[in-house]
Amino acid sequence: MLKRLASLGFALVLTGALAACGNNNGTNVGSVGVDWTGNDINVEAVADPEVKGVICHVAYFNRSLIDRLQQGNWFEDPSYSAIDCAASGPVTVGNISTSAGGQEIFKQQRSLIFKSLRITRIYDKANNTLLYLAHARELQMGSGKMSLSAVPLNGLDVTWSNGKPN
């Protein structure tokens, strides 16, 4: 019995450590319970640090302690995520990368060390659109789970701090 309690205590400490790895620049705006075991879908608002006036909302799955015990996989959450971004007022574009690889604006650990949820901003110069890609980054075999949102800049009140890219 004592050994079982020690294992449960260790599991609680590890779960707390995993939750602490989730620090990011998002603000929690909601959490929806999806089953009786305590699994949740969390929704966070993520402001683009270099593009004022654009806000993204990202949703992701957060596993419960019961699910972790049941599955035997203590250290990671699923890679699934969804994203939607929109202009929330006048847009001021700061110093952004215009390379095809984009620029990471958000990162949250989804496992103790190997997996993270990322949001990458890509500027589509031909269509004058900001693209926001939510995806997982994993050490091995990557992840094909992704979600994409577009914020067209045509017709918006947009100021480019460093001049609009040619």
C-alpha positions in Angstrom: 0.0 0.0 0.0 2.8 2.4 0.9 4.6 1.6 -2.4 1.3 2.4 -4.3 0.9 5.8 -2.5 4.5 6.6 -3.2 3.9 5.9 -6.9 0.8 8.0 -6.9 2.7 10.9 -5.2 5.5 10.6 -7.8 2.9 10.7 -10.6 1.3 13.9 -9.1 4.8 15.5 -8.9 5.5 14.6 -12.5 2.1 15.8 -13.7 2.8 19.1 -11.9 6.2 19.4 -13.5 4.7 18.8 -16.9 2.1 21.5 -16.4 4.8 23.9 -15.4 6.5 23.3 -18.7 3.5 24.8 -20.4 4.5 28.4 -19.8 4.0 30.6 -22.9 2.8 34.0 -24.0 -0.9 32.9 -24.2 -3.7 33.9 -21.9 -6.2 31.1 -20.8 -9.7 32.2 -21.9 -11.6 28.9 -21.4 -11.5 25.2 -20.6 -14.1 22.7 -21.8 -14.4 19.3 -20.0 -14.7 16.5 -22.5 -15.2 13.4 -20.4 -15.6 12.1 -16.8 -11.9 11.5 -16.3 -11.0 15.2 -16.3 -9.6 15.6 -19.9 -10.1 19.1 -21.1 -9.8 21.2 -24.2 -8.1 24.5 -23.3 -8.4 27.7 -25.3 -5.8 30.4 -25.1 -5.6 33.9 -26.6 -2.2 34.5 -28.2 -1.2 38.0 -29.2 1.4 38.3 -31.9 4.3 40.2 -30.3 5.4 41.8 -33.6 1.9 42.5 -35.1 -0.3 44.6 -32.9 -4.0 44.3 -33.5 -3.9 40.6 -34.4 -5.1 38.0 -31.9 -5.0 34.2 -32.3 -7.1 31.7 -30.3 -5.5 28.3 -30.1 -7.3 25.2 -28.7 -5.5 22.1 -27.5 -6.1 18.9 -25.5 -5.0 18.6 -21.9 -4.9 15.1 -20.4 -6.0 14.4 -16.9 -4.2 12.4 -14.3 -6.7 9.5 -14.7 -6.0 9.4 -18.4 -2.3 9.4 -17.8 -2.6 6.5 -15.3 -4.9 4.6 -17.7 -2.7 5.1 -20.8 0.6 4.7 -19.0 2.1 7.6 -20.9 2.8 10.2 -18.1 4.9 12.7 -19.9 3.0 14.0 -23.0 -0.2 15.4 -24.3 -1.6 14.8 -27.8 -0.4 17.0 -30.7 -3.8 18.0 -31.8 -4.5 21.7 -31.9 -6.8 24.2 -33.7 -6.1 27.9 -34.4 -8.1 30.9 -35.6 -6.7 34.4 -35.9 -8.3 37.8 -36.7 -7.6 41.5 -36.7 -9.0 43.1 -33.6 -8.5 46.7 -34.6 -5.9 48.7 -36.5 -2.9 46.6 -37.3 0.7 47.6 -36.8 3.3 45.3 -38.3 6.7 45.5 -36.6 9.9 43.7 -37.5 8.7 40.4 -38.9 10.4 37.8 -40.8 9.4 37.6 -44.5 11.3 34.3 -45.1 9.3 31.3 -46.3 10.1 29.5 -43.0 8.3 32.2 -41.0 8.8 33.2 -37.4 7.7 31.3 -34.2 5.4 33.5 -32.0 4.3 30.9 -29.5 5.7 27.7 -27.9 4.2 25.4 -25.3 5.8 22.1 -24.1 3.5 19.1 -24.7 5.8 16.6 -23.2 8.6 16.7 -20.6 11.3 17.3 -23.2 10.5 16.0 -26.7 7.3 17.6 -28.0 6.0 21.2 -28.2 3.0 23.0 -29.7 4.2 25.9 -31.8 2.6 28.8 -33.7 4.6 30.1 -36.6 3.7 33.3 -38.5 4.4 33.3 -42.3 3.9 36.4 -44.4 2.4 35.7 -47.8 3.7 38.7 -49.7 1.9 37.9 -53.0 -1.5 37.9 -51.2 -0.6 40.5 -48.5 -1.7 38.0 -45.9 -0.4 36.8 -42.5 -0.6 33.1 -42.0 -0.6 31.5 -38.6 0.3 27.8 -38.5 -0.2 25.7 -35.3 1.8 22.5 -35.3 3.7 20.1 -33.1 7.4 19.7 -33.1 8.6 16.3 -32.0 12.1 14.9 -31.7 11.4 11.8 -33.8 9.0 11.3 -36.7 7.5 14.8 -36.4 3.8 15.3 -36.4 1.4 15.9 -39.4 -1.2 17.4 -37.1 -1.6 21.1 -37.9 -4.0 23.9 -38.2 -3.8 27.1 -40.3 -5.4 30.5 -40.0 -5.1 33.5 -42.4 -5.4 37.2 -41.7 -5.7 39.1 -45.0 -4.3 42.6 -44.7 -6.0 44.1 -47.7 -8.8 46.5 -46.7 -7.5 46.8 -43.1 -6.0 49.8 -41.4 -2.4 48.6 -41.6 0.8 50.4 -40.6 4.2 48.9 -41.3 6.8 50.1 -38.8 9.7 49.3 -41.1 7.9 49.9 -44.4 5.9 47.3 -46.3 8.1 44.6 -47.9 8.5 44.8 -51.7 
